[in-house]
Amino acid sequence: MVVPHTSGYLAAGPLTTNLTIQAKCPLAIADHLLVPTNRTTIALTLDALTHRGPARAAYQPPC
């Protein structure tokens, strides 16, 4: 567990987008082991991988 969670963020840069699952979907309760199977995480990852450049901070995944 990383406390605070922002300690796990990557350094800011032109190809970096730090996202928080609960900022996108406040009711999402994915702990460390469930993050890879969380539908919000999967949607954010697929969105980031389907276009050039960094992940889109404005993208709103299904919650």
N, CA and C of each residue as an Amber inpcrd file, in Angstrom:
protein
   189
   0.8450000  -1.1630000   0.0000000   0.0000000   0.0000000   0.0000000
   0.8950000   1.2320000   0.0000000   0.5220000   2.2060000  -0.7930000
   1.2610000   3.4590000  -0.8780000   0.4440000   4.5360000  -0.1780000
   1.0170000   5.1400000   0.8400000   0.3120000   6.1740000   1.6000000
   1.2010000   7.4010000   1.6720000   0.7690000   8.5540000   1.2450000
  -0.4770000   8.7830000   0.5280000  -0.3990000   8.2250000  -0.8950000
  -1.5390000   8.0120000  -1.5100000  -1.5690000   7.3860000  -2.8380000
  -0.8020000   8.2060000  -3.8720000  -0.6910000   9.5110000  -3.6750000
   0.0360000  10.3520000  -4.6220000   1.5360000  10.0660000  -4.6210000
   2.0320000   9.3470000  -3.6190000   3.4470000   8.9610000  -3.6000000
   3.7770000   7.9980000  -4.7330000   2.7660000   7.3310000  -5.2800000
   2.9730000   6.4020000  -6.3800000   2.8380000   7.0370000  -7.7470000
   2.5600000   8.3260000  -7.7980000   2.4170000   9.0170000  -9.0830000
   3.7670000   9.1190000  -9.7880000   3.7200000   9.1510000 -11.1100000
   4.9180000   9.3760000 -11.9140000   5.2070000  10.8720000 -11.9650000
   6.4570000  11.2200000 -12.2420000   6.8240000  12.6290000 -12.3610000
   6.0540000  13.2610000 -13.5170000   5.6010000  14.4810000 -13.3210000
   4.8530000  15.1820000 -14.3640000   5.7260000  15.3670000 -15.5950000
   5.1080000  15.2280000 -16.7490000   5.8320000  15.3930000 -18.0110000
   4.8630000  15.3640000 -19.1690000   5.3360000  15.6200000 -20.3750000
   4.4540000  15.6940000 -21.5380000   3.8070000  14.3620000 -21.9180000
   4.3540000  13.2570000 -21.4580000   3.7910000  11.9440000 -21.7800000
   3.2550000  11.2380000 -20.5440000   2.9600000  11.9970000 -19.4940000
   2.4980000  11.4150000 -18.2310000   1.1260000  11.9500000 -17.8640000
   0.2260000  11.0420000 -17.5090000  -1.0740000  11.4190000 -16.9590000
  -1.3130000  10.5430000 -15.7410000  -1.3800000  11.1340000 -14.5680000
  -1.6830000  10.3930000 -13.3460000  -3.1790000  10.4720000 -13.1010000
  -3.8100000   9.3160000 -12.9670000  -5.2530000   9.2450000 -12.7520000
  -5.5370000   8.4760000 -11.4750000  -6.6090000   8.8400000 -10.7950000
  -7.0600000   8.1370000  -9.6000000  -8.4180000   7.5200000  -9.9040000
  -8.5480000   6.2320000  -9.6690000  -9.8010000   5.5330000  -9.9770000
 -10.9810000   6.2130000  -9.3030000 -10.8520000   6.5230000  -8.0200000
 -11.9700000   7.1010000  -7.2750000 -12.2810000   8.5370000  -7.7130000
 -11.3380000   9.2300000  -8.3320000 -11.6300000  10.5680000  -8.8630000
 -12.5410000  10.4620000 -10.0780000 -12.4150000   9.3710000 -10.8190000
 -13.2590000   9.1380000 -11.9890000 -14.5700000   8.4770000 -11.5980000
 -14.5290000   7.5590000 -10.6640000 -15.7100000   6.8210000 -10.2180000
 -15.6610000   6.7250000  -8.6910000 -16.2390000   7.7000000  -7.9970000
 -16.1250000   7.7680000  -6.5320000 -16.5720000   6.5140000  -5.7770000
 -17.4850000   5.7510000  -6.3460000 -17.9650000   4.5660000  -5.6390000
 -17.1580000   3.3050000  -5.9460000 -16.1520000   3.4200000  -6.8010000
 -15.3080000   2.2740000  -7.1310000 -14.4310000   1.9420000  -5.9240000
 -14.5170000   0.7150000  -5.4630000 -13.7200000   0.3000000  -4.3020000
 -12.7860000  -0.8330000  -4.7330000 -11.7170000  -0.4630000  -5.4070000
 -10.7440000  -1.4460000  -5.8680000  -9.5000000  -1.3320000  -5.0060000
  -9.2340000  -2.3710000  -4.2180000  -8.0010000  -2.3620000  -3.4490000
  -6.8610000  -2.8390000  -4.3520000  -5.6870000  -2.9700000  -3.8030000
  -4.4900000  -3.2820000  -4.5810000  -4.6660000  -4.5330000  -5.4540000
  -5.2470000  -5.5810000  -4.9280000  -5.3930000  -6.8280000  -5.6820000
  -6.4920000  -6.7740000  -6.7390000  -7.4850000  -5.9200000  -6.5450000
  -8.6050000  -5.8600000  -7.4810000  -8.4260000  -4.8370000  -8.5940000
  -7.4370000  -3.9830000  -8.4840000  -7.2480000  -2.9450000  -9.5010000
  -7.1610000  -3.5320000 -10.9200000  -6.4030000  -4.6030000 -11.1810000
  -6.3130000  -5.1160000 -12.5500000  -7.6300000  -5.6310000 -13.1230000
  -8.5880000  -5.9870000 -12.2900000  -9.8630000  -6.5060000 -12.7890000
 -10.9910000  -5.4820000 -12.6680000 -10.6880000  -4.2930000 -12.1920000
 -11.6900000  -3.2470000 -12.0320000 -12.0640000  -2.6740000 -13.3890000
 -13.3630000  -2.5680000 -13.6870000 -13.7790000  -2.1220000 -15.0170000
 -13.3690000  -0.6860000 -15.3060000 -13.2870000   0.1620000 -14.2980000
 -12.8160000   1.5350000 -14.5050000 -11.3540000   1.5310000 -14.9170000
 -10.5360000   0.7330000 -14.2320000  -9.1180000   0.6250000 -14.5690000
  -8.9370000   0.1140000 -15.9860000  -9.6830000  -0.9070000 -16.3440000
  -9.5820000  -1.4850000 -17.6860000  -9.9670000  -0.4550000 -18.7400000
 -11.0490000   0.2800000 -18.5170000 -11.4920000   1.2990000 -19.4800000
 -10.4470000   2.4080000 -19.6190000  -9.8820000   2.8680000 -18.5010000
  -8.8560000   3.9130000 -18.5570000  -7.6220000   3.4150000 -19.3140000
  -7.2260000   2.1770000 -19.0590000  -6.0540000   1.6050000 -19.7220000
  -6.2850000   1.4610000 -21.2190000  -7.4330000   0.9100000 -21.6120000
  -7.7300000   0.7390000 -23.0310000  -7.8130000   2.0770000 -23.7460000
  -8.4020000   3.0850000 -23.0920000  -8.4640000   4.4040000 -23.7040000
  -7.0590000   4.9550000 -23.9280000  -6.1900000   4.8020000 -22.9400000
  -4.8240000   5.3220000 -23.0640000  -4.0320000   4.6070000 -24.1560000
  -4.3320000   3.3340000 -24.3690000  -3.5790000   2.5490000 -25.3560000
  -4.1020000   2.6830000 -26.7790000  -5.2660000   3.2890000 -26.9570000
  -5.8710000   3.3370000 -28.2940000  -5.6580000   4.6510000 -29.0250000
  -4.8310000   5.5280000 -28.4890000  -4.4990000   6.7610000 -29.2020000
  -3.0700000   7.1760000 -28.8680000  -2.5190000   8.0370000 -29.7100000
  -1.1480000   8.5080000 -29.4930000  -1.1090000   9.4870000 -28.3280000
   0.0390000   9.5590000 -27.6780000   0.2310000  10.5000000 -26.6060000
  -0.1960000   9.9220000 -25.2590000  -0.2210000  10.7690000 -24.2440000
  -0.5680000  10.3060000 -22.8910000  -2.0530000  10.0340000 -22.7550000
  -2.4180000   9.4310000 -21.6550000  -3.8370000   9.1860000 -21.3610000
  -4.5690000  10.5240000 -21.2910000  -5.8230000  10.5000000 -21.6850000
  -6.6280000  11.7280000 -21.6790000  -7.2430000  11.9100000 -20.2830000
  -6.8470000  12.9570000 -19.6000000  -7.3510000  13.2140000 -18.2600000
  -8.8560000  13.4900000 -18.2690000  -9.3880000  13.9850000 -19.3820000
 -10.8070000  14.3160000 -19.4750000 -11.6880000  13.0950000 -19.7490000
 -11.0890000  11.9680000 -20.1250000 -11.8830000  10.7620000 -20.4340000
 -12.6420000  10.2970000 -19.2000000 -13.9310000  10.0310000 -19.3540000
 -14.7490000   9.5290000 -18.2640000 -15.1490000   8.0850000 -18.5690000
 -14.5840000   7.1240000 -17.8590000 -14.9290000   5.7200000 -18.0960000
 -16.2950000   5.3980000 -17.5150000 -16.8760000   4.2620000 -17.9300000
 -18.1180000   3.8230000 -17.2860000 -17.8440000   3.4190000 -15.8420000
 -18.7470000   3.7700000 -14.9570000 -18.5500000   3.4360000 -13.5520000
 -19.4260000   2.2700000 -13.1290000
